[in-house]
Amino acid sequence: MAYSTDSKSAAVRAQLDHPVIDGDGHWLEPVPIFLDYLREIAGPTVVERFRKMATAHIDRGWYDMTPAERLDRRPTRPTWWGEPANTLDMLRAQVLDRWHADIAICHCLYGVQLLFSEDMAAAFARAVNDWLAKE
């Protein structure tokens, strides 16, 4: 059941004879559960490396810097959109309904970081696939 039947997106959707696909959905992995699977696949060393990569943006101290320090050092800002502020956004099916979309292609949020680490990417993909298959 869509949130609004008289929105612009509902009007566009009503004219289509094909599904609407959200092609950029992000799935926020519950990290403690995911790390259990990653540990099982790749061992504790890879888990520790993942933790360091996942928290590196916090360790850079962007939020502790003054505006002048940020201008001087030019650090990257940590993501502010990593977790939904609205709990409904965590329930993808409800979001798709609200957007009048039929299908979502979702990517792992934290896993994207591992695409830049060849030796960890395979372990990550295997851990995610095992997790999804079992859950």
N, CA, C and O atoms as CSV, one atom per row, in Angstrom:
chain,resi,resn,atom,element,x,y,z
A,1,MET,N,N,0.853,-1.178,0.000
A,1,MET,CA,C,0.000,0.000,0.000
A,1,MET,C,C,0.895,1.235,0.000
A,1,MET,O,O,1.695,1.413,0.919
A,2,ALA,N,N,0.777,2.068,-0.987
A,2,ALA,CA,C,1.611,3.255,-1.115
A,2,ALA,C,C,1.215,4.302,-0.083
A,2,ALA,O,O,0.067,4.353,0.360
A,3,TYR,N,N,2.175,5.129,0.289
A,3,TYR,CA,C,1.915,6.181,1.258
A,3,TYR,C,C,0.936,7.205,0.719
A,3,TYR,O,O,0.041,7.659,1.432
A,4,SER,N,N,1.110,7.567,-0.547
A,4,SER,CA,C,0.262,8.600,-1.131
A,4,SER,C,C,-0.108,8.177,-2.545
A,4,SER,O,O,0.760,7.813,-3.338
A,5,THR,N,N,-1.377,8.227,-2.850
A,5,THR,CA,C,-1.811,7.867,-4.196
A,5,THR,C,C,-1.941,9.077,-5.096
A,5,THR,O,O,-2.205,8.932,-6.290
A,6,ASP,N,N,-1.757,10.285,-4.542
A,6,ASP,CA,C,-1.890,11.478,-5.364
A,6,ASP,C,C,-0.578,12.253,-5.497
A,6,ASP,O,O,-0.595,13.437,-5.833
A,7,SER,N,N,0.545,11.606,-5.239
A,7,SER,CA,C,1.840,12.268,-5.385
A,7,SER,C,C,2.273,12.254,-6.852
A,7,SER,O,O,1.699,11.530,-7.666
A,8,LYS,N,N,3.279,13.050,-7.183
A,8,LYS,CA,C,3.805,13.075,-8.551
A,8,LYS,C,C,4.359,11.702,-8.933
A,8,LYS,O,O,4.152,11.234,-10.053
A,9,SER,N,N,5.067,11.057,-7.996
A,9,SER,CA,C,5.636,9.750,-8.316
A,9,SER,C,C,4.550,8.706,-8.525
A,9,SER,O,O,4.701,7.827,-9.373
A,10,ALA,N,N,3.465,8.784,-7.776
A,10,ALA,CA,C,2.351,7.850,-7.971
A,10,ALA,C,C,1.709,8.058,-9.338
A,10,ALA,O,O,1.310,7.093,-9.991
A,11,ALA,N,N,1.610,9.303,-9.769
A,11,ALA,CA,C,1.029,9.593,-11.085
A,11,ALA,C,C,1.914,9.041,-12.200
A,11,ALA,O,O,1.412,8.467,-13.166
A,12,VAL,N,N,3.218,9.212,-12.070
A,12,VAL,CA,C,4.138,8.674,-13.072
A,12,VAL,C,C,4.061,7.150,-13.076
A,12,VAL,O,O,3.976,6.532,-14.138
A,13,ARG,N,N,4.091,6.549,-11.897
A,13,ARG,CA,C,4.049,5.086,-11.782
A,13,ARG,C,C,2.781,4.520,-12.412
A,13,ARG,O,O,2.834,3.464,-13.043
A,14,ALA,N,N,1.672,5.181,-12.260
A,14,ALA,CA,C,0.397,4.703,-12.799
A,14,ALA,C,C,0.402,4.641,-14.325
A,14,ALA,O,O,-0.371,3.888,-14.917
A,15,GLN,N,N,1.267,5.427,-14.965
A,15,GLN,CA,C,1.327,5.449,-16.424
A,15,GLN,C,C,2.269,4.398,-17.003
A,15,GLN,O,O,2.290,4.190,-18.216
A,16,LEU,N,N,3.041,3.739,-16.155
A,16,LEU,CA,C,4.051,2.788,-16.636
A,16,LEU,C,C,3.493,1.380,-16.731
A,16,LEU,O,O,2.635,0.984,-15.942
A,17,ASP,N,N,3.985,0.634,-17.699
A,17,ASP,CA,C,3.590,-0.767,-17.818
A,17,ASP,C,C,4.763,-1.700,-17.525
A,17,ASP,O,O,4.781,-2.856,-17.949
A,18,HIS,N,N,5.738,-1.173,-16.794
A,18,HIS,CA,C,6.904,-1.978,-16.411
A,18,HIS,C,C,7.271,-1.642,-14.963
A,18,HIS,O,O,6.849,-0.609,-14.442
A,19,PRO,N,N,8.048,-2.500,-14.316
A,19,PRO,CA,C,8.416,-2.226,-12.921
A,19,PRO,C,C,9.366,-1.029,-12.792
A,19,PRO,O,O,10.122,-0.717,-13.711
A,20,VAL,N,N,9.310,-0.382,-11.652
A,20,VAL,CA,C,10.226,0.707,-11.314
A,20,VAL,C,C,11.300,0.115,-10.410
A,20,VAL,O,O,10.995,-0.544,-9.417
A,21,ILE,N,N,12.571,0.359,-10.765
A,21,ILE,CA,C,13.686,-0.243,-10.042
A,21,ILE,C,C,14.506,0.837,-9.355
A,21,ILE,O,O,14.944,1.796,-9.989
A,22,ASP,N,N,14.711,0.672,-8.048
A,22,ASP,CA,C,15.642,1.517,-7.293
A,22,ASP,C,C,17.005,0.852,-7.443
A,22,ASP,O,O,17.230,-0.225,-6.891
A,23,GLY,N,N,17.906,1.472,-8.175
A,23,GLY,CA,C,19.188,0.846,-8.484
A,23,GLY,C,C,20.327,1.239,-7.585
A,23,GLY,O,O,21.473,0.895,-7.871
A,24,ASP,N,N,20.060,1.948,-6.506
A,24,ASP,CA,C,21.160,2.393,-5.646
A,24,ASP,C,C,20.781,2.279,-4.182
A,24,ASP,O,O,20.984,3.213,-3.407
A,25,GLY,N,N,20.236,1.146,-3.807
A,25,GLY,CA,C,19.904,0.934,-2.405
A,25,GLY,C,C,21.128,0.478,-1.627
A,25,GLY,O,O,21.963,-0.254,-2.159
A,26,HIS,N,N,21.240,0.894,-0.399
A,26,HIS,CA,C,22.361,0.471,0.450
A,26,HIS,C,C,21.822,-0.294,1.636
A,26,HIS,O,O,20.880,0.134,2.303
A,27,TRP,N,N,22.424,-1.407,1.878
A,27,TRP,CA,C,22.048,-2.264,2.992
A,27,TRP,C,C,23.065,-2.043,4.100
A,27,TRP,O,O,24.260,-2.242,3.884
A,28,LEU,N,N,22.626,-1.644,5.253
A,28,LEU,CA,C,23.512,-1.401,6.388
A,28,LEU,C,C,23.672,-2.701,7.162
A,28,LEU,O,O,22.748,-3.156,7.835
A,29,GLU,N,N,24.851,-3.286,7.056
A,29,GLU,CA,C,25.106,-4.551,7.728
A,29,GLU,C,C,25.151,-4.367,9.238
A,29,GLU,O,O,25.838,-3.467,9.722
A,30,PRO,N,N,24.436,-5.196,9.996
A,30,PRO,CA,C,24.621,-5.192,11.452
A,30,PRO,C,C,26.019,-5.756,11.728
A,30,PRO,O,O,26.231,-6.966,11.658
A,31,VAL,N,N,26.947,-4.891,12.036
A,31,VAL,CA,C,28.356,-5.242,12.067
A,31,VAL,C,C,28.691,-6.412,13.000
A,31,VAL,O,O,29.429,-7.300,12.573
A,32,PRO,N,N,28.205,-6.473,14.229
A,32,PRO,CA,C,28.599,-7.604,15.082
A,32,PRO,C,C,28.258,-8.964,14.477
A,32,PRO,O,O,29.043,-9.906,14.591
A,33,ILE,N,N,27.106,-9.073,13.841
A,33,ILE,CA,C,26.720,-10.344,13.214
A,33,ILE,C,C,27.597,-10.600,11.997
A,33,ILE,O,O,28.097,-11.709,11.807
A,34,PHE,N,N,27.781,-9.576,11.178
A,34,PHE,CA,C,28.613,-9.741,9.993
A,34,PHE,C,C,30.028,-10.169,10.362
A,34,PHE,O,O,30.610,-11.026,9.698
A,35,LEU,N,N,30.587,-9.576,11.421
A,35,LEU,CA,C,31.965,-9.912,11.798
A,35,LEU,C,C,32.102,-11.373,12.211
A,35,LEU,O,O,33.167,-11.964,12.030
A,36,ASP,N,N,31.050,-11.962,12.760
A,36,ASP,CA,C,31.091,-13.397,13.061
A,36,ASP,C,C,31.295,-14.205,11.782
A,36,ASP,O,O,32.097,-15.139,11.755
A,37,TYR,N,N,30.576,-13.849,10.731
A,37,TYR,CA,C,30.728,-14.553,9.457
A,37,TYR,C,C,32.086,-14.282,8.831
A,37,TYR,O,O,32.718,-15.197,8.304
A,38,LEU,N,N,32.537,-13.050,8.882
A,38,LEU,CA,C,33.842,-12.708,8.315
A,38,LEU,C,C,34.949,-13.456,9.061
A,38,LEU,O,O,35.892,-13.946,8.441
A,39,ARG,N,N,34.838,-13.545,10.375
A,39,ARG,CA,C,35.827,-14.266,11.181
A,39,ARG,C,C,35.862,-15.741,10.784
A,39,ARG,O,O,36.934,-16.334,10.671
A,40,GLU,N,N,34.687,-16.325,10.575
A,40,GLU,CA,C,34.594,-17.736,10.192
A,40,GLU,C,C,35.239,-17.987,8.825
A,40,GLU,O,O,35.888,-19.014,8.624
A,41,ILE,N,N,35.062,-17.058,7.896
A,41,ILE,CA,C,35.598,-17.204,6.530
A,41,ILE,C,C,37.081,-16.868,6.462
A,41,ILE,O,O,37.859,-17.607,5.859
A,42,ALA,N,N,37.474,-15.760,7.075
A,42,ALA,CA,C,38.813,-15.222,6.837
A,42,ALA,C,C,39.702,-15.148,8.063
A,42,ALA,O,O,40.901,-14.902,7.929
A,43,GLY,N,N,39.154,-15.353,9.253
A,43,GLY,CA,C,39.980,-15.330,10.455
A,43,GLY,C,C,40.010,-13.981,11.142
A,43,GLY,O,O,39.556,-12.977,10.592
A,44,PRO,N,N,40.554,-13.968,12.358
A,44,PRO,CA,C,40.545,-12.750,13.174
A,44,PRO,C,C,41.413,-11.612,12.626
A,44,PRO,O,O,41.133,-10.445,12.901
A,45,THR,N,N,42.449,-11.926,11.866
A,45,THR,CA,C,43.307,-10.879,11.317
A,45,THR,C,C,42.540,-10.004,10.331
A,45,THR,O,O,42.679,-8.781,10.349
A,46,VAL,N,N,41.739,-10.618,9.480
A,46,VAL,CA,C,40.952,-9.859,8.512
A,46,VAL,C,C,39.877,-9.046,9.227
A,46,VAL,O,O,39.590,-7.914,8.839
A,47,VAL,N,N,39.279,-9.625,10.276
A,47,VAL,CA,C,38.273,-8.885,11.056
A,47,VAL,C,C,38.901,-7.627,11.651
A,47,VAL,O,O,38.302,-6.553,11.608
A,48,GLU,N,N,40.084,-7.756,12.197
A,48,GLU,CA,C,40.749,-6.596,12.795
A,48,GLU,C,C,41.085,-5.549,11.728
A,48,GLU,O,O,40.944,-4.350,11.968
A,49,ARG,N,N,41.524,-5.997,10.564
A,49,ARG,CA,C,41.810,-5.058,9.466
A,49,ARG,C,C,40.530,-4.341,9.038
A,49,ARG,O,O,40.547,-3.141,8.766
A,50,PHE,N,N,39.419,-5.082,8.978
A,50,PHE,CA,C,38.146,-4.460,8.612
A,50,PHE,C,C,37.763,-3.393,9.639
A,50,PHE,O,O,37.350,-2.292,9.276
A,51,ARG,N,N,37.902,-3.724,10.909
A,51,ARG,CA,C,37.563,-2.743,11.957
A,51,ARG,C,C,38.386,-1.472,11.815
A,51,ARG,O,O,37.862,-0.370,11.979
A,52,LYS,N,N,39.662,-1.616,11.514
A,52,LYS,CA,C,40.520,-0.437,11.344
A,52,LYS,C,C,40.091,0.388,10.140
A,52,LYS,O,O,40.053,1.617,10.202
A,53,MET,N,N,39.767,-0.298,9.033
A,53,MET,CA,C,39.319,0.425,7.841
A,53,MET,C,C,37.987,1.125,8.093
A,53,MET,O,O,37.786,2.263,7.669
A,54,ALA,N,N,37.086,0.444,8.780
A,54,ALA,CA,C,35.739,0.985,9.001
A,54,ALA,C,C,35.734,2.164,9.960
A,54,ALA,O,O,34.823,2.990,9.917
A,55,THR,N,N,36.734,2.256,10.820
A,55,THR,CA,C,36.761,3.350,11.796
A,55,THR,C,C,37.828,4.399,11.490
A,55,THR,O,O,38.000,5.349,12.254
A,56,ALA,N,N,38.542,4.235,10.383
A,56,ALA,CA,C,39.619,5.181,10.056
A,56,ALA,C,C,39.102,6.606,9.937
A,56,ALA,O,O,39.794,7.546,10.328
A,57,HIS,N,N,37.892,6.783,9.403
A,57,HIS,CA,C,37.357,8.143,9.242
A,57,HIS,C,C,37.092,8.800,10.594
A,57,HIS,O,O,37.154,10.024,10.707
A,58,ILE,N,N,36.803,8.017,11.598
A,58,ILE,CA,C,36.585,8.566,12.940
A,58,ILE,C,C,37.911,8.997,13.537
A,58,ILE,O,O,38.003,10.041,14.183
A,59,ASP,N,N,38.941,8.183,13.317
A,59,ASP,CA,C,40.258,8.445,13.892
A,59,ASP,C,C,40.929,9.686,13.309
A,59,ASP,O,O,41.841,10.233,13.930
A,60,ARG,N,N,40.499,10.145,12.129
A,60,ARG,CA,C,41.117,11.339,11.539
A,60,ARG,C,C,40.748,12.608,12.291
A,60,ARG,O,O,41.425,13.624,12.140
A,61,GLY,N,N,39.695,12.575,13.093
A,61,GLY,CA,C,39.371,13.697,13.955
A,61,GLY,C,C,38.714,14.892,13.302
A,61,GLY,O,O,38.828,16.003,13.821
A,62,TRP,N,N,38.028,14.709,12.181
A,62,TRP,CA,C,37.405,15.824,11.471
A,62,TRP,C,C,36.515,16.645,12.394
A,62,TRP,O,O,36.564,17.874,12.374
A,63,TYR,N,N,35.710,15.976,13.194
A,63,TYR,CA,C,34.772,16.697,14.066
A,63,TYR,C,C,35.465,17.446,15.210
A,63,TYR,O,O,34.894,18.372,15.784
A,64,ASP,N,N,36.673,17.050,15.531
A,64,ASP,CA,C,37.418,17.733,16.597
A,64,ASP,C,C,38.210,18.933,16.082
A,64,ASP,O,O,38.728,19.715,16.880
A,65,MET,N,N,38.312,19.091,14.765
A,65,MET,CA,C,39.095,20.185,14.189
A,65,MET,C,C,38.272,21.470,14.118
A,65,MET,O,O,37.051,21.445,13.963
A,66,THR,N,N,38.968,22.572,14.234
A,66,THR,CA,C,38.322,23.865,14.016
A,66,THR,C,C,38.166,24.058,12.504
A,66,THR,O,O,38.822,23.364,11.728
A,67,PRO,N,N,37.317,24.982,12.082
A,67,PRO,CA,C,37.214,25.257,10.639
A,67,PRO,C,C,38.565,25.626,10.012
A,67,PRO,O,O,38.841,25.244,8.875
A,68,ALA,N,N,39.387,26.351,10.729
A,68,ALA,CA,C,40.706,26.728,10.200
A,68,ALA,C,C,41.596,25.498,10.018
A,68,ALA,O,O,42.307,25.384,9.020
A,69,GLU,N,N,41.552,24.580,10.986
A,69,GLU,CA,C,42.342,23.346,10.855
A,69,GLU,C,C,41.871,22.510,9.667
A,69,GLU,O,O,42.682,21.907,8.965
A,70,ARG,N,N,40.561,22.476,9.448
A,70,ARG,CA,C,40.037,21.730,8.303
A,70,ARG,C,C,40.529,22.341,6.989
A,70,ARG,O,O,40.898,21.619,6.063
A,71,LEU,N,N,40.531,23.682,6.914
A,71,LEU,CA,C,41.040,24.333,5.712
A,71,LEU,C,C,42.523,24.046,5.512
A,71,LEU,O,O,42.970,23.834,4.385
A,72,ASP,N,N,43.279,24.041,6.591
A,72,ASP,CA,C,44.713,23.810,6.509
A,72,ASP,C,C,45.049,22.362,6.144
A,72,ASP,O,O,45.902,22.118,5.290
A,73,ARG,N,N,44.385,21.411,6.782
A,73,ARG,CA,C,44.712,19.979,6.602
A,73,ARG,C,C,43.931,19.304,5.482
A,73,ARG,O,O,44.369,18.282,4.954
A,74,ARG,N,N,42.792,19.856,5.115
A,74,ARG,CA,C,41.924,19.303,4.075
A,74,ARG,C,C,41.598,17.809,4.271
A,74,ARG,O,O,41.758,17.013,3.346
A,75,PRO,N,N,41.148,17.439,5.462
A,75,PRO,CA,C,40.794,16.029,5.670
A,75,PRO,C,C,39.459,15.696,5.006
A,75,PRO,O,O,38.638,16.583,4.773
A,76,THR,N,N,39.249,14.434,4.708
A,76,THR,CA,C,37.929,14.050,4.204
A,76,THR,C,C,36.972,13.988,5.386
A,76,THR,O,O,37.349,13.606,6.493
A,77,ARG,N,N,35.745,14.367,5.129
A,77,ARG,CA,C,34.738,14.351,6.195
A,77,ARG,C,C,34.122,12.952,6.278
A,77,ARG,O,O,33.831,12.339,5.252
A,78,PRO,N,N,33.926,12.456,7.486
A,78,PRO,CA,C,33.254,11.161,7.618
A,78,PRO,C,C,31.840,11.232,7.056
A,78,PRO,O,O,31.218,12.294,7.035
A,79,THR,N,N,31.347,10.091,6.606
A,79,THR,CA,C,29.991,10.073,6.078
A,79,THR,C,C,29.009,10.432,7.180
A,79,THR,O,O,29.182,10.036,8.333
A,80,TRP,N,N,28.003,11.166,6.826
A,80,TRP,CA,C,26.956,11.528,7.780
A,80,TRP,C,C,25.670,10.802,7.446
A,80,TRP,O,O,24.706,10.859,8.210
A,81,TRP,N,N,25.644,10.112,6.302
A,81,TRP,CA,C,24.429,9.474,5.836
A,81,TRP,C,C,24.482,7.961,6.002
A,81,TRP,O,O,23.623,7.256,5.474
A,82,GLY,N,N,25.467,7.454,6.721
A,82,GLY,CA,C,25.677,6.012,6.816
A,82,GLY,C,C,24.568,5.235,7.478
A,82,GLY,O,O,24.384,4.053,7.188
A,83,GLU,N,N,23.834,5.863,8.348
A,83,GLU,CA,C,22.735,5.174,9.012
A,83,GLU,C,C,21.485,6.023,8.897
A,83,GLU,O,O,21.538,7.240,9.071
A,84,PRO,N,N,20.365,5.390,8.606
A,84,PRO,CA,C,19.135,6.173,8.424
A,84,PRO,C,C,18.685,6.846,9.711
A,84,PRO,O,O,18.768,6.265,10.793
A,85,ALA,N,N,18.212,8.068,9.579
A,85,ALA,CA,C,17.688,8.793,10.732
A,85,ALA,C,C,16.252,8.387,11.017
A,85,ALA,O,O,15.780,8.494,12.149
A,86,ASN,N,N,15.565,7.922,9.991
A,86,ASN,CA,C,14.171,7.512,10.121
A,86,ASN,C,C,14.140,5.982,10.106
A,86,ASN,O,O,14.577,5.372,9.131
A,87,THR,N,N,13.639,5.361,11.154
A,87,THR,CA,C,13.662,3.899,11.219
A,87,THR,C,C,12.859,3.262,10.098
A,87,THR,O,O,13.118,2.110,9.748
A,88,LEU,N,N,11.891,3.969,9.521
A,88,LEU,CA,C,11.168,3.417,8.379
A,88,LEU,C,C,12.104,3.185,7.202
A,88,LEU,O,O,11.886,2.272,6.405
A,89,ASP,N,N,13.145,4.005,7.089
A,89,ASP,CA,C,14.085,3.840,5.998
A,89,ASP,C,C,14.905,2.566,6.136
A,89,ASP,O,O,15.529,2.122,5.172
A,90,MET,N,N,14.908,1.981,7.314
A,90,MET,CA,C,15.603,0.717,7.501
A,90,MET,C,C,14.765,-0.439,6.960
A,90,MET,O,O,15.299,-1.520,6.710
A,91,LEU,N,N,13.501,-0.235,6.783
A,91,LEU,CA,C,12.608,-1.261,6.265
A,91,LEU,C,C,12.413,-1.002,4.779
A,91,LEU,O,O,11.464,-0.332,4.373
A,92,ARG,N,N,13.303,-1.530,3.988
A,92,ARG,CA,C,13.367,-1.205,2.563
A,92,ARG,C,C,12.028,-1.391,1.843
A,92,ARG,O,O,11.675,-0.586,0.981
A,93,ALA,N,N,11.295,-2.424,2.183
A,93,ALA,CA,C,10.018,-2.673,1.504
A,93,ALA,C,C,9.064,-1.499,1.690
A,93,ALA,O,O,8.360,-1.115,0.757
A,94,GLN,N,N,9.039,-0.934,2.883
A,94,GLN,CA,C,8.165,0.209,3.120
A,94,GLN,C,C,8.645,1.439,2.361
A,94,GLN,O,O,7.836,2.234,1.882
A,95,VAL,N,N,9.961,1.594,2.253
A,95,VAL,CA,C,10.504,2.729,1.512
A,95,VAL,C,C,10.151,2.593,0.037
A,95,VAL,O,O,9.761,3.570,-0.601
A,96,LEU,N,N,10.284,1.396,-0.503
A,96,LEU,CA,C,9.946,1.180,-1.911
A,96,LEU,C,C,8.481,1.499,-2.161
A,96,LEU,O,O,8.126,2.083,-3.185
A,97,ASP,N,N,7.651,1.119,-1.233
A,97,ASP,CA,C,6.225,1.407,-1.362
A,97,ASP,C,C,5.995,2.923,-1.374
A,97,ASP,O,O,5.212,3.437,-2.173
A,98,ARG,N,N,6.678,3.614,-0.491
A,98,ARG,CA,C,6.520,5.069,-0.401
A,98,ARG,C,C,7.005,5.755,-1.684
A,98,ARG,O,O,6.450,6.770,-2.104
A,99,TRP,N,N,8.047,5.184,-2.298
A,99,TRP,CA,C,8.601,5.742,-3.533
A,99,TRP,C,C,7.891,5.227,-4.780
A,99,TRP,O,O,8.204,5.648,-5.894
A,100,HIS,N,N,6.949,4.331,-4.599
A,100,HIS,CA,C,6.245,3.717,-5.721
A,100,HIS,C,C,7.207,2.935,-6.612
A,100,HIS,O,O,7.069,2.935,-7.835
A,101,ALA,N,N,8.170,2.276,-6.000
A,101,ALA,CA,C,9.131,1.427,-6.707
A,101,ALA,C,C,8.783,-0.033,-6.437
A,101,ALA,O,O,8.186,-0.360,-5.411
A,102,ASP,N,N,9.159,-0.899,-7.359
A,102,ASP,CA,C,8.801,-2.305,-7.259
A,102,ASP,C,C,9.955,-3.206,-6.822
A,102,ASP,O,O,9.745,-4.200,-6.127
A,103,ILE,N,N,11.156,-2.859,-7.226
A,103,ILE,CA,C,12.319,-3.701,-7.006
A,103,ILE,C,C,13.480,-2.823,-6.526
A,103,ILE,O,O,13.596,-1.667,-6.931
A,104,ALA,N,N,14.333,-3.377,-5.664
A,104,ALA,CA,C,15.533,-2.651,-5.227
A,104,ALA,C,C,16.766,-3.506,-5.463
A,104,ALA,O,O,16.775,-4.705,-5.186
A,105,ILE,N,N,17.792,-2.874,-5.974
A,105,ILE,CA,C,19.105,-3.498,-6.066
A,105,ILE,C,C,19.911,-2.880,-4.933
A,105,ILE,O,O,20.185,-1.680,-4.938
A,106,CYS,N,N,20.287,-3.708,-3.963
A,106,CYS,CA,C,20.953,-3.187,-2.766
A,106,CYS,C,C,22.424,-3.585,-2.729
A,106,CYS,O,O,22.802,-4.683,-3.137
A,107,HIS,N,N,23.232,-2.672,-2.235
A,107,HIS,CA,C,24.664,-2.886,-2.059
A,107,HIS,C,C,24.955,-2.871,-0.563
A,107,HIS,O,O,24.258,-2.211,0.208
A,108,CYS,N,N,25.972,-3.592,-0.168
A,108,CYS,CA,C,26.416,-3.532,1.225
A,108,CYS,C,C,27.072,-2.179,1.460
A,108,CYS,O,O,27.861,-1.717,0.636
A,109,LEU,N,N,26.755,-1.557,2.559
A,109,LEU,CA,C,27.297,-0.239,2.845
A,109,LEU,C,C,28.772,-0.301,3.254
A,109,LEU,O,O,29.612,0.371,2.657
A,110,TYR,N,N,29.080,-1.102,4.262
A,110,TYR,CA,C,30.461,-1.178,4.723
A,110,TYR,C,C,31.337,-1.955,3.757
A,110,TYR,O,O,32.537,-1.699,3.653
A,111,GLY,N,N,30.745,-2.893,3.059
A,111,GLY,CA,C,31.512,-3.726,2.137
A,111,GLY,C,C,32.138,-2.963,0.997
A,111,GLY,O,O,33.143,-3.405,0.440
A,112,VAL,N,N,31.571,-1.827,0.634
A,112,VAL,CA,C,32.131,-1.029,-0.448
A,112,VAL,C,C,33.573,-0.630,-0.127
A,112,VAL,O,O,34.405,-0.521,-1.028
A,113,GLN,N,N,33.866,-0.415,1.151
A,113,GLN,CA,C,35.231,-0.063,1.548
A,113,GLN,C,C,36.224,-1.148,1.157
A,113,GLN,O,O,37.379,-0.859,0.843
A,114,LEU,N,N,35.770,-2.402,1.178
A,114,LEU,CA,C,36.674,-3.510,0.919
A,114,LEU,C,C,36.947,-3.723,-0.553
A,114,LEU,O,O,37.838,-4.498,-0.903
A,115,LEU,N,N,36.208,-3.059,-1.427
A,115,LEU,CA,C,36.480,-3.205,-2.853
A,115,LEU,C,C,37.861,-2.667,-3.196
A,115,LEU,O,O,38.429,-3.025,-4.228
A,116,PHE,N,N,38.399,-1.819,-2.345
A,116,PHE,CA,C,39.712,-1.243,-2.587
A,116,PHE,C,C,40.820,-2.091,-1.980
A,116,PHE,O,O,41.995,-1.732,-2.060
A,117,SER,N,N,40.452,-3.206,-1.379
A,117,SER,CA,C,41.417,-4.098,-0.760
A,117,SER,C,C,41.225,-5.484,-1.365
A,117,SER,O,O,40.387,-6.260,-0.906
A,118,GLU,N,N,42.012,-5.789,-2.405
A,118,GLU,CA,C,41.814,-7.022,-3.161
A,118,GLU,C,C,41.793,-8.273,-2.293
A,118,GLU,O,O,40.964,-9.160,-2.499
A,119,ASP,N,N,42.689,-8.346,-1.338
A,119,ASP,CA,C,42.770,-9.564,-0.529
A,119,ASP,C,C,41.587,-9.705,0.432
A,119,ASP,O,O,41.289,-10.816,0.867
A,120,MET,N,N,40.914,-8.614,0.768
A,120,MET,CA,C,39.777,-8.687,1.679
A,120,MET,C,C,38.441,-8.771,0.941
A,120,MET,O,O,37.453,-9.228,1.516
A,121,ALA,N,N,38.395,-8.345,-0.307
A,121,ALA,CA,C,37.129,-8.295,-1.043
A,121,ALA,C,C,36.505,-9.678,-1.198
A,121,ALA,O,O,35.297,-9.831,-1.021
A,122,ALA,N,N,37.302,-10.674,-1.521
A,122,ALA,CA,C,36.767,-12.032,-1.706
A,122,ALA,C,C,36.222,-12.583,-0.394
A,122,ALA,O,O,35.156,-13.198,-0.372
A,123,ALA,N,N,36.945,-12.366,0.692
A,123,ALA,CA,C,36.482,-12.842,2.004
A,123,ALA,C,C,35.188,-12.144,2.391
A,123,ALA,O,O,34.275,-12.770,2.929
A,124,PHE,N,N,35.111,-10.855,2.118
A,124,PHE,CA,C,33.901,-10.109,2.443
A,124,PHE,C,C,32.712,-10.638,1.653
A,124,PHE,O,O,31.647,-10.888,2.219
A,125,ALA,N,N,32.891,-10.807,0.349
A,125,ALA,CA,C,31.798,-11.294,-0.493
A,125,ALA,C,C,31.330,-12.672,-0.030
A,125,ALA,O,O,30.129,-12.938,0.021
A,126,ARG,N,N,32.267,-13.537,0.301
A,126,ARG,CA,C,31.896,-14.877,0.758
A,126,ARG,C,C,31.145,-14.809,2.087
A,126,ARG,O,O,30.156,-15.518,2.272
A,127,ALA,N,N,31.599,-13.970,3.009
A,127,ALA,CA,C,30.939,-13.840,4.310
A,127,ALA,C,C,29.512,-13.309,4.147
A,127,ALA,O,O,28.587,-13.809,4.786
A,128,VAL,N,N,29.333,-12.300,3.296
A,128,VAL,CA,C,27.998,-11.744,3.062
A,128,VAL,C,C,27.097,-12.796,2.430
A,128,VAL,O,O,25.952,-12.961,2.853
A,129,ASN,N,N,27.594,-13.507,1.427
A,129,ASN,CA,C,26.779,-14.524,0.761
A,129,ASN,C,C,26.404,-15.650,1.716
A,129,ASN,O,O,25.264,-16.114,1.700
A,130,ASP,N,N,27.345,-16.098,2.549
A,130,ASP,CA,C,27.034,-17.144,3.533
A,130,ASP,C,C,25.978,-16.659,4.514
A,130,ASP,O,O,25.036,-17.384,4.836
A,131,TRP,N,N,26.140,-15.431,4.986
A,131,TRP,CA,C,25.203,-14.850,5.939
A,131,TRP,C,C,23.800,-14.783,5.352
A,131,TRP,O,O,22.834,-15.215,5.979
A,132,LEU,N,N,23.695,-14.236,4.140
A,132,LEU,CA,C,22.385,-14.109,3.515
A,132,LEU,C,C,21.745,-15.473,3.241
A,132,LEU,O,O,20.529,-15.624,3.359
A,133,ALA,N,N,22.553,-16.451,2.879
A,133,ALA,CA,C,22.024,-17.787,2.600
A,133,ALA,C,C,21.492,-18.457,3.871
A,133,ALA,O,O,20.511,-19.200,3.821
A,134,LYS,N,N,22.143,-18.190,5.007
A,134,LYS,CA,C,21.741,-18.821,6.275
A,134,LYS,C,C,20.615,-18.061,6.968
A,134,LYS,O,O,19.778,-18.670,7.634
A,135,GLU,N,N,20.587,-16.781,6.823
A,135,GLU,CA,C,19.586,-15.970,7.513
A,135,GLU,C,C,18.373,-15.893,6.659
A,135,GLU,O,O,17.390,-15.255,7.038
